[in-house]
């Protein structure tokens, strides 16, 4: 699946000024993450289990 075929969603914590924006696209097996200010840069992808562990870690911080 190409980056243009993914359905990207901006983080609810991203500002409305267009700065500090993170976008994610969730597929059946992976979560893709990119910087919305540089969408031509290759996003990274992580398994859904890894993403869940990351979110749990961030929620505790």
Short mmCIF file of the C-alpha atoms (twelve columns), coordinates in Angstrom:
data_MODEL
# 
_entry.id   MODEL 
# 
loop_
_atom_site.group_PDB 
_atom_site.id 
_atom_site.type_symbol 
_atom_site.label_atom_id 
_atom_site.label_alt_id 
_atom_site.label_comp_id 
_atom_site.label_asym_id 
_atom_site.label_seq_id 
_atom_site.Cartn_x 
_atom_site.Cartn_y 
_atom_site.Cartn_z 
_atom_site.pdbx_PDB_model_num 
ATOM 1  C CA . UNK A 1  0.000  0.000  0.000  1 
ATOM 2  C CA . UNK A 2  1.453  3.379  -0.956 1 
ATOM 3  C CA . UNK A 3  1.473  6.434  1.306  1 
ATOM 4  C CA . UNK A 4  -1.140 8.115  -0.895 1 
ATOM 5  C CA . UNK A 5  -3.536 5.204  -0.405 1 
ATOM 6  C CA . UNK A 6  -3.377 5.403  3.383  1 
ATOM 7  C CA . UNK A 7  -6.018 7.333  5.343  1 
ATOM 8  C CA . UNK A 8  -3.956 9.767  7.432  1 
ATOM 9  C CA . UNK A 9  -5.282 11.278 10.669 1 
ATOM 10 C CA . UNK A 10 -3.710 14.183 12.516 1 
ATOM 11 C CA . UNK A 11 -3.014 13.806 16.203 1 
ATOM 12 C CA . UNK A 12 -5.595 15.495 18.410 1 
ATOM 13 C CA . UNK A 13 -2.643 17.032 20.285 1 
ATOM 14 C CA . UNK A 14 -1.343 18.807 17.170 1 
ATOM 15 C CA . UNK A 15 -1.729 22.551 17.157 1 
ATOM 16 C CA . UNK A 16 -4.021 24.429 14.794 1 
ATOM 17 C CA . UNK A 17 -1.103 26.598 13.607 1 
ATOM 18 C CA . UNK A 18 0.312  23.739 11.496 1 
ATOM 19 C CA . UNK A 19 3.314  23.136 13.718 1 
ATOM 20 C CA . UNK A 20 4.263  20.044 15.692 1 
ATOM 21 C CA . UNK A 21 1.892  17.846 13.704 1 
ATOM 22 C CA . UNK A 22 2.011  14.084 13.735 1 
ATOM 23 C CA . UNK A 23 -0.226 12.000 11.507 1 
ATOM 24 C CA . UNK A 24 -0.982 8.302  11.716 1 
ATOM 25 C CA . UNK A 25 -2.544 5.838  9.320  1 
ATOM 26 C CA . UNK A 26 -3.755 2.531  10.707 1 
ATOM 27 C CA . UNK A 27 -3.915 -0.642 8.650  1 
ATOM 28 C CA . UNK A 28 -4.822 -4.155 9.660  1 
ATOM 29 C CA . UNK A 29 -1.249 -5.000 10.673 1 
ATOM 30 C CA . UNK A 30 0.640  -1.722 11.107 1 
ATOM 31 C CA . UNK A 31 0.469  1.880  12.224 1 
ATOM 32 C CA . UNK A 32 2.262  4.353  9.951  1 
ATOM 33 C CA . UNK A 33 3.545  7.616  11.442 1 
ATOM 34 C CA . UNK A 34 4.666  10.751 9.610  1 
ATOM 35 C CA . UNK A 35 5.429  14.422 10.114 1 
ATOM 36 C CA . UNK A 36 2.591  16.330 8.432  1 
ATOM 37 C CA . UNK A 37 4.954  19.204 7.601  1 
ATOM 38 C CA . UNK A 38 7.120  16.854 5.479  1 
ATOM 39 C CA . UNK A 39 4.758  14.341 3.874  1 
ATOM 40 C CA . UNK A 40 7.279  13.472 1.155  1 
ATOM 41 C CA . UNK A 41 9.589  11.931 3.764  1 
ATOM 42 C CA . UNK A 42 9.089  8.208  4.162  1 
ATOM 43 C CA . UNK A 43 6.941  7.523  7.244  1 
ATOM 44 C CA . UNK A 44 7.899  4.813  9.664  1 
ATOM 45 C CA . UNK A 45 5.670  1.875  10.446 1 
ATOM 46 C CA . UNK A 46 5.305  -0.179 13.587 1 
ATOM 47 C CA . UNK A 47 3.213  -3.230 14.392 1 
ATOM 48 C CA . UNK A 48 -0.069 -2.605 16.140 1 
ATOM 49 C CA . UNK A 49 1.153  -4.350 19.303 1 
ATOM 50 C CA . UNK A 50 4.242  -2.135 19.400 1 
ATOM 51 C CA . UNK A 51 2.104  0.969  18.863 1 
ATOM 52 C CA . UNK A 52 -0.194 -0.065 21.697 1 
ATOM 53 C CA . UNK A 53 2.788  -0.510 24.039 1 
ATOM 54 C CA . UNK A 54 4.108  2.915  22.992 1 
ATOM 55 C CA . UNK A 55 0.752  4.555  23.766 1 
ATOM 56 C CA . UNK A 56 0.606  2.832  27.144 1 
ATOM 57 C CA . UNK A 57 4.106  4.127  27.918 1 
ATOM 58 C CA . UNK A 58 3.234  7.697  26.881 1 
ATOM 59 C CA . UNK A 59 0.019  7.649  28.909 1 
ATOM 60 C CA . UNK A 60 2.018  6.811  32.041 1 
ATOM 61 C CA . UNK A 61 4.550  9.614  31.491 1 
# 
